[in-house]
Amino acid sequence: MAVKTAVQFSDVPLLDQVNETATLSLYATRVATSGVEVNNIRKNLPKFMVVGHRGHGMNVLLSTDKRMNAFKENSILSFNNAANYPLDFIEFDVQVFISDFPVSIRRVTKDDIPIIFHDNFILSEENGAVVETRVTDLTVDEFFSYGPQRVVGQVGKTLVRESNGRIVGWQVDTDDHSCTLQEAFEKVNPCLGFNIELKFDDYIVYEEETLVHALQVIMKVVYEFAKDRPVMFSSFQPDAALLMKKLQTAYPVYFLTNGGTEIFDDVRMNSLEDAKKMAIEGKLDGIVSEVLGIFRNPSVVREIKESNLSLFTYGKLNNVPEAVQVQYLMGVEGVIVDLIQEITTSVAHIKTTKAYSENEKKKLAIEGKEGELQVKEITDKVELTFLLNLISQVAQQG
């Protein structure tokens, strides 16, 4: 993504400081949260975090895997069903109803309400034709006119989606209406932290004023409704991430990157090395990379950690338990996943196994109970069959 001019951060005023009750940390409320400052996040994090992608998992409409379409993604229903598993956070996409016209003619809707939706465009089938509308050009009432309605008996516009070049019906096992960011804070189980992706179009040049306004609208909701819920921000838009870090000091900010798996006009988006450089210079809290990026360049994990940055990953391979286990051993601090039941179970096994001390293992062996308990030590020596399985999965997913 290209940017017209460098954002002058010295000219950007800080938002009003959040009160003490809203000072949050980057770990779930399943862990004690009182009295923790953002600067001390790293030492208070769980050893390894699992984050639910768009809640219970993203929808893949043409997939034969029913798990990918159990609940409507980015919905209250999806979020609360994700809370049934030992997740630390859920991740979701937040957009603000602001158009991308230049400042001189830009239109800002009267709503200024952050909504949760992934795609830049919303597609509907009307009179046999597919109608495409940019989400941020809608009013909030227009946005909520699509899909399932809140009022029983009302029928909304039929939602469709592009999948592998085809337009298909957005069919899931259990559907739900779309929601606002405020509703998520009010209605989602408080055991879950929120990873809020600041969603912008990768192919639009945003004015600084537009970015600042959008971020202020989001922060207003967070300050008012987050209460004791842990919150972190992330964004693929470099200047949005840098601005959010400049505008507030209460919540950690991460830079999302494809890790070199795609190429953009903005060089900051094209490699993990560039992402690390930007994060350090912008005093961000960490990086969220496409998992293939770190598998192709594993040494960067150590470099990122030595730079006092946290590292999370996302991507299809994070639905493969073996790939997640390798990341655990590499020192990655968290994974964003779709198959939350399978991955949380796998991670729980890893943590439980690692928890046994050497003395406990020796005692179990002497007492002859090792086989009975099926204790399996996980070490940095990954077995050949393990690697072959992982390579096979990489070939299928990549």
Buried (B, 14 or more C-beta within 10 A) or exposed (E): BEBEEEBEBEEBEEBEEBEEEBBBBBBBBBBEBEEBEBEEBBEBBBEBBBBBBBBBBBBBBEEEEEBBBBBBBBBBBBBBBBBEBBBBBBBBBBBBBBBBEEEEEBEBBEBBBBBBBBBBBBBBBEEEEEBEBBBBBBEBEBBBBBBBBEEEEEEBBBBBBBBEEEEEEBEBEEBBBBBBBBBBBEEBBEEBBBBBBBBBBBEBBBBBEBBBBBBBBBBBBBBEBBEEBBBBBBBBBBBBBBBBBBBBBBBBBBBBBBBBBEEBEBEBBBBBBBBBBBBEEBEBBBBBBBBBBBBBBEEBBEBBBEBEBBBBBBBBBBBBBBBBBBBBBBEBBBBBBBBBBBBBEBBEBBBEEBEBEEEEEEEBEEEEEBEEEEBEEBEEEBEEEEEEBBEEBBEEBE
